[in-house]
Amino acid sequence: MTFALPTFITIPTTTFLMGTDDVDLSTLAKNYGGTRESYREESPQHRVTVASFAIASTTVTVALYATYIAHGGVAPSSWQAQSASASKPVVNITWSMANAFCVWLSEYTTDNFSLPDEAQWECAARGNDGRQFPWGEVWDDTHAAVRGSCTQLMPVASYPNGVSPWGCFDMAGNVWEWTTSLDQRYPYDARDGRNDMQAIGRRIIRGGCYVNPHGYARCACRFRMDPLLTNPFLGFRITKNPS
């Protein structure tokens, strides 16, 4: 069986600004609601270096996930309804289901696929200049699927003007995306066990979705989810890593 993988974008070894500066927390509360403490998990802002990796330009689609199901993969809830929309992101995916898909795809293709870790995701979304949104500092309703600008899940790459500096689509809005990373405080350190795939705990999701206001679509926004749970607003994107 043949199938089309998304385009993969190679990001070179890069040092970037991760998170939100302490002095900006009150501004976030003023602009997006909540309190200064609501955004504390995004600080302190700090520089992180990520080794070169390749990331999919779009989230995993219903069409690609259907191939996995045809090879014995577990179908998510509401699959019958989802299967009619091949070009939309697959949703209702648990963290374990996303990782099982990566294992299957790695075996089927002989490449090495995984979920991105939290630093890889944020680097792919915002580049290395600390911008608020993938396209820059100022919000634009025509650049992403969020509450107020969209009322339904959209096909991948429906907002070409919202592309990230590296060329990734939909890293603001549409669906939340799983990462490998545990819900741990900053500064981010890939060596401290937060990307231990066997550890128990909530995992970080990124990007916001079409039912959230645009404050959740900021590149630095972090949310967390029990890996056994899912919802109709949660999908995933994959990376291709050196073998």
ZIZI-V913641 format. One record per pair of residues at least 4 apart in sequence whose C-alpha atoms are under 8 Angstrom apart, sorted by the first residue. I is the first residue (numbers start at 1). GAP is how many residues later the second one is. Records with the same first field share a line. If there is no record, write none. Layout:
BEGIN
I->GAP, GAP
END
This chain:
BEGIN
3->61, 64
4->60
5->59
6->50, 51, 52, 54
7->49, 50, 51
8->46, 47, 48, 49, 231, 232
9->45, 46, 47, 48, 157, 158, 159
10->42, 43, 44, 45
11->41, 42, 43, 44, 113, 155
12->39, 40, 41
13->36, 37, 38, 39, 40
14->35, 36, 37, 38, 114
15->32, 33, 34, 35, 113
16->31, 32, 33, 107, 111, 112, 113, 114
17->28, 29, 30, 31, 111, 112, 113
18->27, 28, 29, 30, 101, 104, 105, 112, 202
19->23, 24, 25, 26, 27, 201, 202
20->4, 5, 22, 23, 24, 25, 200
21->4, 22, 23, 24
22->18, 21, 22, 23
23->4
24->4
25->4, 11, 12, 14, 15
26->4, 9, 10
27->4
28->4, 5, 8, 11
29->4, 5, 6, 7, 9, 10
30->4, 5
32->183
34->4
35->4
36->4
39->4
40->4
41->144, 145, 181
42->144, 178, 179, 180
43->143, 144
44->142, 143
45->142
46->141
48->71, 140
50->69, 70
53->186, 187, 188, 189
54->185, 186, 187
55->61, 69, 182, 183, 184, 185
56->112, 181, 182, 183, 184
57->110, 111, 112
58->98, 99, 110, 111, 112, 179
59->30, 97, 111, 118, 176, 177, 178, 179
60->4, 5, 29, 30, 175, 176, 177, 178
61->4, 25, 26, 27, 28, 29, 95
62->4, 20, 21, 23, 24, 25, 26, 27, 28
63->4, 20, 22, 23, 24
64->4
65->4, 25, 36
66->4, 17
67->4
68->4, 5, 33, 36, 37
69->4, 5, 6
73->28
74->23
75->4
76->15, 16, 17
77->15
78->4, 14
79->4
80->4
81->4
82->4, 8
87->68, 69
88->65, 66, 67, 68
89->64, 65, 66, 67, 86, 146
90->145, 146
91->84, 140, 141, 142, 143, 144
92->138, 139, 140, 141, 142, 143
93->4, 5, 137, 138, 141, 142, 143
94->4, 133, 134, 135, 136
95->4, 83, 108, 132, 133, 134
96->4, 131, 132
97->4
98->4, 17, 80, 138
99->4, 15, 16
100->4
101->4
102->4, 11, 12, 13, 136
103->4, 10, 11
104->4
105->4, 5, 6, 8
106->4, 5, 6, 7
107->4
111->129, 130, 132
112->128, 129, 130, 131
113->125, 126, 127, 128
114->124, 125, 126, 127
115->63, 64, 65, 121, 122, 123, 124
116->4, 5, 62, 63, 64, 121, 122, 123
117->4, 62, 63, 64, 78
118->4, 61, 62, 63, 86
119->4, 69
120->4
121->4, 58, 85
122->4, 5, 97, 98
123->4, 5
124->40, 41, 42, 44
125->8, 9, 39, 40, 41, 43, 46, 94
126->4, 5, 6, 7, 8, 9, 38, 39, 93
127->4, 7, 37, 38, 39
131->4, 5, 6, 88
132->4, 5, 6, 86, 87, 88
133->4, 5, 6, 39, 84, 85, 86
134->28, 29, 30, 31, 37, 38, 84, 85
135->26, 27, 28, 29, 30
139->75
140->4
141->4, 5, 7, 8
142->7, 17, 19, 20
143->16, 17, 18, 19
144->5, 15, 18, 26, 28, 29, 30
145->4, 5, 8, 9, 14, 27, 28, 29, 64, 65
146->4, 5, 27, 28, 62, 63, 64, 65, 66, 67, 68, 71
147->4, 63, 64, 65, 66, 67
148->65
150->60
151->59, 60
152->58, 59
153->21, 22, 57
154->4, 20
156->13, 14
157->12, 13
158->12
159->4, 10, 11
160->9
162->7, 8, 10
163->4, 5, 6, 7, 8
164->4, 5, 7
170->4
171->36, 46, 48
172->35, 36, 37, 45, 46, 47
173->34, 35, 36, 37, 39, 41, 43, 44
174->34, 35, 36, 59
175->32, 33, 34, 35, 58, 59, 60
176->29, 30, 31, 32, 33, 57, 58, 59, 60
177->28, 29, 30, 57, 58, 59, 60
178->25, 26, 27, 28, 56, 57, 58, 59
179->24, 25, 26, 27, 57
180->15, 16, 17, 23, 24
181->13, 14, 15, 22, 23
182->12, 13, 14, 19, 20, 21, 22
183->11, 18, 19, 20, 21, 41
184->10
189->5
190->4, 5
201->25, 26
202->22, 23, 24, 25
203->21, 22, 23, 24
204->18, 19, 20, 21
205->17, 18, 19, 20
206->13, 15, 16, 17
207->9, 10, 11, 12, 14
208->4, 6, 8, 9, 10
209->7, 8, 24, 25
210->23
211->22
212->4
213->4
214->4
215->6
216->5
217->4
225->4, 5
230->4
END
